[in-house]
């Protein structure tokens, strides 16, 4: 599972299941669950890019305490895994 923070014209966060975790910040939660975090950005900003997935590159975080997720929720609903992450610890 990978948490992605996407910087482009706007910021998007996404949680992906069933894909390899990129090198960087990751944790082995169980033998079958590896959780990773990857900040990425696009090389350019184009409104049409939001309909397709443009190529991304890793984005160095200068102040990780402001961007690295503090809390992750995962659930299994309607035969699919879902997830969300939060940059603050106490989210209502």
DRENTORKOL-3810 file (N, C-alpha, C; in nm, 4 decimals):
REM DRENTORKOL-3810
@n.u->0.0843; n.v->-0.1156; n.w->0.0000; ca.u->0.0000; ca.v->0.0000; ca.w->0.0000; c.u->0.0891; c.v->0.1221; c.w->0.0000
@n.u->0.0509; n.v->0.2218; n.w->-0.0789; ca.u->0.1321; ca.v->0.3424; ca.w->-0.0850; c.u->0.0449; c.v->0.4664; c.w->-0.0708
@n.u->0.0875; n.v->0.5571; n.w->0.0163; ca.u->0.0224; ca.v->0.6875; ca.w->0.0298; c.u->0.0991; c.v->0.7829; c.w->-0.0608
@n.u->0.0273; n.v->0.8549; n.w->-0.1463; ca.u->0.0932; ca.v->0.9456; ca.w->-0.2395; c.u->0.0425; c.v->1.0875; c.w->-0.2175
@n.u->0.1339; n.v->1.1811; n.w->-0.2035; ca.u->0.1013; ca.v->1.3228; ca.w->-0.1959; c.u->0.1508; c.v->1.3841; c.w->-0.3258
@n.u->0.0573; n.v->1.4351; n.w->-0.4071; ca.u->0.0818; ca.v->1.4736; ca.w->-0.5453; c.u->0.0773; c.v->1.6249; c.w->-0.5571
@n.u->0.1886; n.v->1.6853; n.w->-0.5979; ca.u->0.1967; ca.v->1.8301; ca.w->-0.6151; c.u->0.1932; c.v->1.8619; c.w->-0.7636
@n.u->0.1031; n.v->1.9488; n.w->-0.8026; ca.u->0.0925; ca.v->1.9955; ca.w->-0.9403; c.u->0.0274; c.v->2.1327; c.w->-0.9334
@n.u->-0.0745; n.v->2.1581; n.w->-1.0147; ca.u->-0.1493; ca.v->2.2840; ca.w->-1.0039; c.u->-0.2207; c.v->2.2904; c.w->-0.8696
@n.u->-0.2527; n.v->2.1740; n.w->-0.8172; ca.u->-0.3145; ca.v->2.1629; ca.w->-0.6865; c.u->-0.2572; c.v->2.0398; c.w->-0.6191
@n.u->-0.2906; n.v->2.0205; n.w->-0.4943; ca.u->-0.2367; ca.v->1.9061; ca.w->-0.4197; c.u->-0.3437; c.v->1.7984; c.w->-0.4112
@n.u->-0.3045; n.v->1.6760; n.w->-0.4379; ca.u->-0.3956; ca.v->1.5622; ca.w->-0.4287; c.u->-0.3291; c.v->1.4560; c.w->-0.3418
@n.u->-0.4078; n.v->1.3893; n.w->-0.2616; ca.u->-0.3542; ca.v->1.2768; ca.w->-0.1865; c.u->-0.4315; c.v->1.1526; c.w->-0.2279
@n.u->-0.3618; n.v->1.0404; n.w->-0.2328; ca.u->-0.4242; ca.v->0.9152; ca.w->-0.2752; c.u->-0.3604; c.v->0.8003; c.w->-0.1989
@n.u->-0.4376; n.v->0.6934; n.w->-0.1810; ca.u->-0.3877; ca.v->0.5707; ca.w->-0.1204; c.u->-0.4084; c.v->0.4604; c.w->-0.2232
@n.u->-0.2998; n.v->0.3935; n.w->-0.2603; ca.u->-0.3038; ca.v->0.2866; ca.w->-0.3601; c.u->-0.2771; c.v->0.1530; c.w->-0.2932
@n.u->-0.3510; n.v->0.0526; n.w->-0.3322; ca.u->-0.3332; ca.v->-0.0833; ca.w->-0.2807; c.u->-0.2854; c.v->-0.1729; c.w->-0.3931
@n.u->-0.2023; n.v->-0.2697; n.w->-0.3587; ca.u->-0.1598; ca.v->-0.3695; ca.w->-0.4550; c.u->-0.0538; c.v->-0.3235; c.w->-0.5513
@n.u->0.0207; n.v->-0.2207; n.w->-0.5146; ca.u->0.1310; ca.v->-0.1811; ca.w->-0.6008; c.u->0.2572; c.v->-0.1764; c.w->-0.5186
@n.u->0.3708; n.v->-0.1863; n.w->-0.5858; ca.u->0.4982; ca.v->-0.1860; ca.w->-0.5155; c.u->0.5209; c.v->-0.0517; c.w->-0.4476
@n.u->0.5809; n.v->-0.0571; n.w->-0.3303; ca.u->0.6163; ca.v->0.0636; ca.w->-0.2576; c.u->0.7514; c.v->0.1111; c.w->-0.3096
@n.u->0.7594; n.v->0.2379; n.w->-0.3467; ca.u->0.8843; ca.v->0.2944; ca.w->-0.3963; c.u->0.9836; c.v->0.3105; c.w->-0.2821
@n.u->1.1100; n.v->0.3203; n.w->-0.3179; ca.u->1.2126; ca.v->0.3423; ca.w->-0.2160; c.u->1.1833; c.v->0.4735; c.w->-0.1436
@n.u->1.2123; n.v->0.4779; n.w->-0.0191; ca.u->1.1858; ca.v->0.5986; ca.w->0.0595; c.u->1.1239; c.v->0.5608; c.w->0.1914
@n.u->1.0347; n.v->0.6430; n.w->0.2392; ca.u->0.9721; ca.v->0.6195; ca.w->0.3692; c.u->0.8709; c.v->0.5063; c.w->0.3600
@n.u->0.8990; n.v->0.3948; n.w->0.4262; ca.u->0.8044; ca.v->0.2836; ca.w->0.4292; c.u->0.8211; c.v->0.2072; c.w->0.5589
@n.u->0.7185; n.v->0.1287; n.w->0.5911; ca.u->0.7205; ca.v->0.0490; ca.w->0.7135; c.u->0.6567; c.v->-0.0859; c.w->0.6864
@n.u->0.7148; n.v->-0.1911; n.w->0.7413; ca.u->0.6548; ca.v->-0.3243; ca.w->0.7376; c.u->0.5578; c.v->-0.3329; c.w->0.8537
@n.u->0.4281; n.v->-0.3333; n.w->0.8249; ca.u->0.3259; ca.v->-0.3384; ca.w->0.9289; c.u->0.3013; c.v->-0.4828; c.w->0.9705
@n.u->0.2845; n.v->-0.5713; n.w->0.8729; ca.u->0.2724; ca.v->-0.7147; ca.w->0.8935; c.u->0.3532; c.v->-0.7807; c.w->0.7816
@n.u->0.3715; n.v->-0.9127; n.w->0.7850; ca.u->0.4426; ca.v->-0.9770; ca.w->0.6738; c.u->0.3755; c.v->-0.9552; c.w->0.5377
@n.u->0.2445; n.v->-0.9279; n.w->0.5375; ca.u->0.1724; ca.v->-0.9096; ca.w->0.4121; c.u->0.1346; c.v->-0.7641; c.w->0.3835
@n.u->0.1750; n.v->-0.6707; n.w->0.4685; ca.u->0.1383; ca.v->-0.5305; ca.w->0.4489; c.u->0.2588; c.v->-0.4398; c.w->0.4685
@n.u->0.2997; n.v->-0.3773; n.w->0.3596; ca.u->0.4047; ca.v->-0.2760; ca.w->0.3629; c.u->0.3382; c.v->-0.1437; c.w->0.3275
@n.u->0.3598; n.v->-0.0424; n.w->0.4104; ca.u->0.3004; ca.v->0.0890; ca.w->0.3892; c.u->0.4118; c.v->0.1855; c.w->0.3524
@n.u->0.3914; n.v->0.2585; n.w->0.2445; ca.u->0.4906; ca.v->0.3552; ca.w->0.2006; c.u->0.4295; c.v->0.4922; c.w->0.1820
@n.u->0.5160; n.v->0.5931; n.w->0.1777; ca.u->0.4743; ca.v->0.7305; ca.w->0.1535; c.u->0.5636; c.v->0.7871; c.w->0.0442
@n.u->0.5013; n.v->0.8483; n.w->-0.0569; ca.u->0.5776; ca.v->0.9021; ca.w->-0.1682; c.u->0.5235; c.v->1.0395; c.w->-0.2092
@n.u->0.5982; n.v->1.1464; n.w->-0.1832; ca.u->0.5604; ca.v->1.2760; ca.w->-0.2375; c.u->0.6110; c.v->1.2855; c.w->-0.3822
@n.u->0.5244; n.v->1.3250; n.w->-0.4728; ca.u->0.5607; ca.v->1.3356; ca.w->-0.6142; c.u->0.5103; c.v->1.4674; c.w->-0.6712
@n.u->0.5646; n.v->1.5042; n.w->-0.7883; ca.u->0.5170; ca.v->1.6232; ca.w->-0.8576; c.u->0.5248; c.v->1.5993; c.w->-1.0079
@n.u->0.4468; n.v->1.6764; n.w->-1.0824; ca.u->0.4534; ca.v->1.6706; ca.w->-1.2279; c.u->0.5560; c.v->1.7726; c.w->-1.2753
@n.u->0.6065; n.v->1.7533; n.w->-1.3967; ca.u->0.7037; ca.v->1.8466; ca.w->-1.4519; c.u->0.6375; c.v->1.9745; c.w->-1.5006
@n.u->0.5088; n.v->1.9660; n.w->-1.5325; ca.u->0.4364; ca.v->2.0843; ca.w->-1.5780; c.u->0.2943; c.v->2.0783; c.w->-1.5245
@n.u->0.2240; n.v->2.1879; n.w->-1.5374; ca.u->0.0871; ca.v->2.1954; ca.w->-1.4888; c.u->-0.0051; c.v->2.2185; c.w->-1.6079
@n.u->-0.0913; n.v->2.1209; n.w->-1.6343; ca.u->-0.1856; ca.v->2.1295; ca.w->-1.7441; c.u->-0.3198; c.v->2.0786; c.w->-1.6930
@n.u->-0.4237; n.v->2.1561; n.w->-1.7096; ca.u->-0.5561; ca.v->2.1178; ca.w->-1.6591; c.u->-0.5990; c.v->1.9829; c.w->-1.7159
@n.u->-0.5628; n.v->1.9514; n.w->-1.8389; ca.u->-0.5999; ca.v->1.8233; ca.w->-1.9000; c.u->-0.5329; c.v->1.7048; c.w->-1.8324
@n.u->-0.4234; n.v->1.7297; n.w->-1.7584; ca.u->-0.3529; ca.v->1.6211; ca.w->-1.6892; c.u->-0.4373; c.v->1.5536; c.w->-1.5829
@n.u->-0.5424; n.v->1.6191; n.w->-1.5348; ca.u->-0.6221; ca.v->1.5618; ca.w->-1.4278; c.u->-0.7129; c.v->1.4506; c.w->-1.4769
@n.u->-0.7277; n.v->1.4368; n.w->-1.6079; ca.u->-0.8092; ca.v->1.3287; ca.w->-1.6634; c.u->-0.7265; c.v->1.2032; c.w->-1.6851
@n.u->-0.5952; n.v->1.2171; n.w->-1.6984; ca.u->-0.5040; ca.v->1.1037; ca.w->-1.7138; c.u->-0.3946; c.v->1.1168; c.w->-1.6085
@n.u->-0.3183; n.v->1.0109; n.w->-1.5914; ca.u->-0.2082; ca.v->1.0153; ca.w->-1.4958; c.u->-0.0807; c.v->1.0573; c.w->-1.5690
@n.u->-0.0354; n.v->1.1822; n.w->-1.5496; ca.u->0.0881; ca.v->1.2263; ca.w->-1.6148; c.u->0.2097; c.v->1.1646; c.w->-1.5463
@n.u->0.3223; n.v->1.1640; n.w->-1.6137; ca.u->0.4439; ca.v->1.1136; ca.w->-1.5488; c.u->0.4790; c.v->1.2006; c.w->-1.4287
@n.u->0.5256; n.v->1.1365; n.w->-1.3241; ca.u->0.5627; ca.v->1.2091; ca.w->-1.2027; c.u->0.7063; c.v->1.1775; c.w->-1.1667
@n.u->0.7634; n.v->1.2637; n.w->-1.0860; ca.u->0.8969; ca.v->1.2391; ca.w->-1.0316; c.u->0.8922; c.v->1.2630; c.w->-0.8814
@n.u->0.9851; n.v->1.2007; n.w->-0.8104; ca.u->0.9892; ca.v->1.2173; ca.w->-0.6659; c.u->1.0123; c.v->1.3636; c.w->-0.6319
@n.u->0.9536; n.v->1.4062; n.w->-0.5220; ca.u->0.9569; ca.v->1.5454; ca.w->-0.4792; c.u->1.0212; c.v->1.5520; c.w->-0.3414
@n.u->1.1376; n.v->1.6165; n.w->-0.3289; ca.u->1.2014; ca.v->1.6227; ca.w->-0.1969; c.u->1.1228; c.v->1.7137; c.w->-0.1023
@n.u->1.0995; n.v->1.6672; n.w->0.0181; ca.u->1.0270; ca.v->1.7440; ca.w->0.1189; c.u->1.1291; c.v->1.8131; c.w->0.2091
@n.u->1.1236; n.v->1.9455; n.w->0.2138; ca.u->1.2177; ca.v->2.0225; ca.w->0.2949; c.u->1.1813; c.v->2.0152; c.w->0.4425
@n.u->1.0519; n.v->2.0256; n.w->0.4744; ca.u->1.0049; ca.v->2.0177; ca.w->0.6136; c.u->0.9151; c.v->1.8950; c.w->0.6265
@n.u->0.9717; n.v->1.7766; n.w->0.6439; ca.u->0.8895; ca.v->1.6550; ca.w->0.6474; c.u->0.7836; c.v->1.6555; c.w->0.7570
@n.u->0.8089; n.v->1.7223; n.w->0.8690; ca.u->0.7102; ca.v->1.7237; ca.w->0.9767; c.u->0.5782; c.v->1.7868; c.w->0.9334
@n.u->0.5789; n.v->1.8677; n.w->0.8298; ca.u->0.4557; ca.v->1.9318; ca.w->0.7818; c.u->0.3816; c.v->1.8467; c.w->0.6787
@n.u->0.4495; n.v->1.7493; n.w->0.6168; ca.u->0.3892; ca.v->1.6765; ca.w->0.5059; c.u->0.3786; c.v->1.5258; c.w->0.5245
@n.u->0.4635; n.v->1.4672; n.w->0.6060; ca.u->0.4594; ca.v->1.3221; ca.w->0.6246; c.u->0.3336; c.v->1.2867; c.w->0.7036
@n.u->0.2555; n.v->1.1895; n.w->0.6562; ca.u->0.1299; ca.v->1.1531; ca.w->0.7240; c.u->0.1517; c.v->1.1126; c.w->0.8694
@n.u->0.0579; n.v->1.1554; n.w->0.9517; ca.u->0.0614; ca.v->1.1213; ca.w->1.0944; c.u->-0.0369; c.v->1.0102; c.w->1.1285
@n.u->-0.1400; n.v->0.9943; n.w->1.0431; ca.u->-0.2436; ca.v->0.8945; ca.w->1.0705; c.u->-0.2922; c.v->0.8361; c.w->0.9393
@n.u->-0.3171; n.v->0.7063; n.w->0.9386; ca.u->-0.3648; ca.v->0.6339; ca.w->0.8218; c.u->-0.4854; c.v->0.5510; c.w->0.8617
@n.u->-0.5899; n.v->0.5552; n.w->0.7799; ca.u->-0.7052; ca.v->0.4680; ca.w->0.8021; c.u->-0.7209; c.v->0.3793; c.w->0.6788
@n.u->-0.7488; n.v->0.2514; n.w->0.7030; ca.u->-0.7783; ca.v->0.1594; ca.w->0.5931; c.u->-0.9037; c.v->0.0802; c.w->0.6289
@n.u->-0.9783; n.v->0.0412; n.w->0.5255; ca.u->-1.1022; ca.v->-0.0319; ca.w->0.5471; c.u->-1.1279; c.v->-0.1176; c.w->0.4237
@n.u->-1.2056; n.v->-0.2209; n.w->0.4417; ca.u->-1.2449; ca.v->-0.3094; ca.w->0.3327; c.u->-1.3953; c.v->-0.2949; c.w->0.3149
@n.u->-1.4379; n.v->-0.2283; n.w->0.2054; ca.u->-1.5787; ca.v->-0.2004; ca.w->0.1812; c.u->-1.6158; c.v->-0.2433; c.w->0.0402
@n.u->-1.7289; n.v->-0.3099; n.w->0.0269; ca.u->-1.7807; ca.v->-0.3506; ca.w->-0.1054; c.u->-1.6754; c.v->-0.4231; c.w->-0.1883
@n.u->-1.6035; n.v->-0.5151; n.w->-0.1248; ca.u->-1.5001; ca.v->-0.5975; ca.w->-0.1896; c.u->-1.3798; c.v->-0.5180; c.w->-0.2382
@n.u->-1.3578; n.v->-0.3996; n.w->-0.1815; ca.u->-1.2429; ca.v->-0.3172; ca.w->-0.2192; c.u->-1.1784; c.v->-0.2570; c.w->-0.0946
@n.u->-1.0461; n.v->-0.2442; n.w->-0.1001; ca.u->-0.9743; ca.v->-0.1744; ca.w->0.0048; c.u->-0.9858; c.v->-0.0248; c.w->-0.0193
@n.u->-1.0071; n.v->0.0509; n.w->0.0868; ca.u->-1.0089; ca.v->0.1960; ca.w->0.0796; c.u->-0.9153; c.v->0.2500; c.w->0.1869
@n.u->-0.8677; n.v->0.3703; n.w->0.1668; ca.u->-0.7799; ca.v->0.4291; ca.w->0.2658; c.u->-0.7737; c.v->0.5794; c.w->0.2540
@n.u->-0.7277; n.v->0.6404; n.w->0.3604; ca.u->-0.7065; ca.v->0.7843; ca.w->0.3639; c.u->-0.5954; c.v->0.8112; c.w->0.4641
@n.u->-0.5254; n.v->0.9212; n.w->0.4452; ca.u->-0.4232; ca.v->0.9584; ca.w->0.5424; c.u->-0.4384; c.v->1.1048; c.w->0.5763
@n.u->-0.3838; n.v->1.1393; n.w->0.6928; ca.u->-0.4012; ca.v->1.2721; ca.w->0.7494; c.u->-0.2664; c.v->1.3268; c.w->0.7950
@n.u->-0.2484; n.v->1.4562; n.w->0.7780; ca.u->-0.1246; ca.v->1.5197; ca.w->0.8157; c.u->-0.1248; c.v->1.5642; c.w->0.9614
@n.u->-0.2428; n.v->1.5606; n.w->1.0249; ca.u->-0.2545; ca.v->1.5915; ca.w->1.1668; c.u->-0.2919; c.v->1.4642; c.w->1.2410
@n.u->-0.2515; n.v->1.4542; n.w->1.3655; ca.u->-0.2824; ca.v->1.3347; ca.w->1.4444; c.u->-0.4287; c.v->1.3252; c.w->1.4816
@n.u->-0.4890; n.v->1.4322; n.w->1.5266; ca.u->-0.6270; ca.v->1.4311; ca.w->1.5736; c.u->-0.7177; c.v->1.4911; c.w->1.4679
@n.u->-0.7788; n.v->1.4052; n.w->1.3887; ca.u->-0.8710; ca.v->1.4491; ca.w->1.2858; c.u->-1.0100; c.v->1.4022; c.w->1.3239
@n.u->-1.1057; n.v->1.4913; n.w->1.3247; ca.u->-1.2428; ca.v->1.4582; ca.w->1.3620; c.u->-1.3123; c.v->1.3858; c.w->1.2477
END
